[in-house]
Each structure stands twice: as C-alpha cells, then as structure tokens.
Amino acid sequence: MKEALLADPKVQTHLTAERLDALLNPAAYTGLAGFFVDRVTGKHPAKAHA
C-alpha cells in the first residue's frame, strides 16, 4: 500500500515516506480503544444516560 500511495503525486505533495511509515504502523493505531475504555469506566454518554 505504501508504494501505491507514494506513486500518487497528490500523496507525495503532502506526505513523506517516513510519515507514511508512521501512519501505516499498526502498533501506533489505537482505533476505538478510547471509546471502549470510556464505555467500560462509565464515562460514555450512552452509558451515563442509561
């Protein structure tokens, strides 16, 4: 995927290869972790109104 993105001139204008490496690093992806933590701890708005 990185190679395809770097081949796109529009992407090259905004992102370096190093930045793409950081963005595509799965270890840095937190996804919905914050949402689930809030839900479990009762800080989620839906949980607070239930």
CNS distance restraints for C-alpha pairs under 8 A (distance, minus, plus):
assign (resid   1 and name CA) (resid   5 and name CA) 6.24 0.50 0.50
assign (resid   2 and name CA) (resid   6 and name CA) 6.12 0.50 0.50
assign (resid   2 and name CA) (resid  17 and name CA) 7.92 0.50 0.50
assign (resid   2 and name CA) (resid  20 and name CA) 6.82 0.50 0.50
assign (resid   2 and name CA) (resid  21 and name CA) 7.62 0.50 0.50
assign (resid   2 and name CA) (resid  24 and name CA) 7.86 0.50 0.50
assign (resid   3 and name CA) (resid   7 and name CA) 6.16 0.50 0.50
assign (resid   4 and name CA) (resid   8 and name CA) 6.71 0.50 0.50
assign (resid   5 and name CA) (resid  11 and name CA) 6.15 0.50 0.50
assign (resid   5 and name CA) (resid  12 and name CA) 7.72 0.50 0.50
assign (resid   6 and name CA) (resid  11 and name CA) 6.33 0.50 0.50
assign (resid   6 and name CA) (resid  12 and name CA) 5.77 0.50 0.50
assign (resid   6 and name CA) (resid  17 and name CA) 7.08 0.50 0.50
assign (resid   7 and name CA) (resid  11 and name CA) 7.84 0.50 0.50
assign (resid   7 and name CA) (resid  12 and name CA) 7.42 0.50 0.50
assign (resid   8 and name CA) (resid  12 and name CA) 6.29 0.50 0.50
assign (resid   9 and name CA) (resid  13 and name CA) 6.24 0.50 0.50
assign (resid  10 and name CA) (resid  14 and name CA) 7.09 0.50 0.50
assign (resid  11 and name CA) (resid  15 and name CA) 5.85 0.50 0.50
assign (resid  12 and name CA) (resid  16 and name CA) 6.46 0.50 0.50
assign (resid  15 and name CA) (resid  19 and name CA) 5.93 0.50 0.50
assign (resid  15 and name CA) (resid  20 and name CA) 6.46 0.50 0.50
assign (resid  16 and name CA) (resid  20 and name CA) 6.28 0.50 0.50
assign (resid  17 and name CA) (resid  21 and name CA) 6.20 0.50 0.50
assign (resid  18 and name CA) (resid  22 and name CA) 6.42 0.50 0.50
assign (resid  19 and name CA) (resid  23 and name CA) 6.18 0.50 0.50
assign (resid  20 and name CA) (resid  24 and name CA) 5.93 0.50 0.50
assign (resid  21 and name CA) (resid  25 and name CA) 6.02 0.50 0.50
assign (resid  22 and name CA) (resid  28 and name CA) 7.58 0.50 0.50
assign (resid  23 and name CA) (resid  28 and name CA) 7.75 0.50 0.50
assign (resid  25 and name CA) (resid  29 and name CA) 7.04 0.50 0.50
assign (resid  30 and name CA) (resid  34 and name CA) 7.70 0.50 0.50
assign (resid  32 and name CA) (resid  36 and name CA) 6.36 0.50 0.50
assign (resid  33 and name CA) (resid  37 and name CA) 6.16 0.50 0.50
assign (resid  34 and name CA) (resid  38 and name CA) 6.13 0.50 0.50
assign (resid  35 and name CA) (resid  39 and name CA) 6.14 0.50 0.50
assign (resid  35 and name CA) (resid  44 and name CA) 7.27 0.50 0.50
assign (resid  36 and name CA) (resid  40 and name CA) 6.06 0.50 0.50
assign (resid  37 and name CA) (resid  41 and name CA) 6.06 0.50 0.50
assign (resid  38 and name CA) (resid  42 and name CA) 5.94 0.50 0.50
assign (resid  38 and name CA) (resid  43 and name CA) 4.68 0.50 0.50
assign (resid  38 and name CA) (resid  44 and name CA) 5.00 0.50 0.50
assign (resid  39 and name CA) (resid  43 and name CA) 5.91 0.50 0.50
assign (resid  39 and name CA) (resid  44 and name CA) 4.70 0.50 0.50
assign (resid  39 and name CA) (resid  47 and name CA) 6.68 0.50 0.50
assign (resid  40 and name CA) (resid  44 and name CA) 7.99 0.50 0.50
assign (resid  42 and name CA) (resid  47 and name CA) 5.85 0.50 0.50
assign (resid  42 and name CA) (resid  48 and name CA) 6.38 0.50 0.50
assign (resid  43 and name CA) (resid  47 and name CA) 7.01 0.50 0.50
assign (resid  43 and name CA) (resid  48 and name CA) 6.57 0.50 0.50
assign (resid  44 and name CA) (resid  48 and name CA) 6.24 0.50 0.50
assign (resid  45 and name CA) (resid  49 and name CA) 6.45 0.50 0.50
assign (resid  46 and name CA) (resid  50 and name CA) 6.42 0.50 0.50
